[in-house]
Amino acid sequence: MSVGSFLVDTNVLVYAYDRTEPRKQIRAHEVLDNLALAGTGVLTTQVLGEFFWVVTRKLRQTFTARQAFDRVKKYLESWRVLAVTPEILLEAGRGATEFNMPFYDAQIWASAKLNQIPIVLSEDFSNGSRIEGVQFLNPFVTPIPSEG
């Protein structure tokens, strides 16, 4: 995994399709487009599963299952996607225990840590914080390093 990689959390993907948050929607598109062009964006199977669930149930204008499936399929074809492994689950359990993270957030952290991805883009963590070499940046308030 390249040192310039960024693990994208579910909320960044979802905001790209959330019309109730136009500023975040525009920003999410900018971030996702830049990462896709640079080839530095990484997703996980967890993120794509959560994305499917949220866009078919939580958005004001939800996707049909077909629309969500088509979008997930596009991400699988065009982005690097990491599987959640037993090792990631164990590390997430450690993260939840030692750092008091919610388990699914700990799973994002563990995916980044074990795959040597230095930055997680998410609004679910304290912006700028770092845990065992993984930094968390909120792309809605902080420029990401690849943007200069």
N, C-alpha and C positions, 0 to 999 in steps of 0.2 A: 504494500500500500504506500502510495506516495505521501511525503510529508505535507504536501499542500492540499490534502483531502479534507473535506468537510462532511460530517454526518448530519443529515437534515432530519429534524424531528417532524412528527406528524402535523403539528400546528402550522408549520411553514407551508406544507403542502395544502392543507385545508384552506388557509387564508387565500390562496391563489384562486379559489372557487367560491369564496364567501362574499357575496354582493352586499351584505350588510356592513361590511368593513372596507369601504373603497380604498382608503389610504393603505391599509395593510394588504389588500388585494394587489394593488399596484406594486408595492414593495416586494411582496412574495414573488410576483412574476419576474421582477428585476433580478432578484437573488437566484431563483431557479434557472432563469435563462442564462445568467452569467456562469453559474456552475455547470450547466449542461454544455455551454460553448467551450469552457475551459477543460471539461472532462474531469472536474475535481469533486463533483457531488456524489455522495454515497447515500443509499437508503438501506433499510433492513426489511426483512419480511414482516417484522413486528409493525414497523411504520406503515407499510402498505396495507396490512390487515386493519390497523386502526383507521387509516384514511378511508378505506372502503366502508367501514362501519359508520364513521362520522358523516361522510357525505351522503349516505343513504338514509340517515336518521336524524341528524342534528341541525343541518343547515335549514334556513328558512325555505329556500327552494332546493329541495333534496334532489339528488340524482336517482334515476332508476338503477336497479341492480346492473342492468346492461351498460349504462353509461359509466358507472363506477368500475365495472369489470374492464371495459375498454380503456379507461384511464390507467388503471393498475397495469394492464397488459403493456401499454405504451411505456410506462416507467420501467417495467421489467426488460423491455427490449432496448431501451436507450440509456439506462443508468446502471451503474454498478450496484448490485443488490446483494447484501450479505444475509446469510441465513442465521437464525438464532439457533445456536448450538447448545448442547448440554454444558459446555464450559462457560458459555455466556450466562446461562441460567445460574450456575454456581457462583460466578463472580457477581452477578446481580444480587444474589442473596447476601453475599458478603457486603456489597455496597449498601443494601437496605439496612443491614444490621449495624455496620460500622459508621455509616455516614447519615443514617436516619432518613434515607431517601425513600419515596414511594417505590414499590417494586418495579413498576413499568418504567419509571424514570431511571432507576438503577440499571435496568436492562439496556436502555439507550447508552448510558455511561459505559457499561461493561462491553457493549458491542464496539464502541469507539476505542476503549482502552485495549482490548484484546486484539483489535485489528490495526492498532497503531495509527488511529485517526486522531490528530491533535485537537480538533475543534468540532464541537457540537453546536449546530445552529438551532436555537429553540428559545421560546419565551417562558418555558416552564422552569428554568433554573435561574439562579442569581447571576445577572449579567456580569461577565468578566471573571466569575469564580473559576477555580481550578481544583480538580480532584485527581490526584495521582497522575499528573501529566495531561489530563484532558481538560481543555478550557471550554467554557460555555459562553456563547455570545448570543445576544438577542438581536437578530438582524433588523428588527423594527425600530431599534433605538441606537444601534452601533453599526458603523460600516464594517463589513467583513474585510479581512486583510487583503484578499485578492482584488478588492475595489480601490485600493490605493489609499 
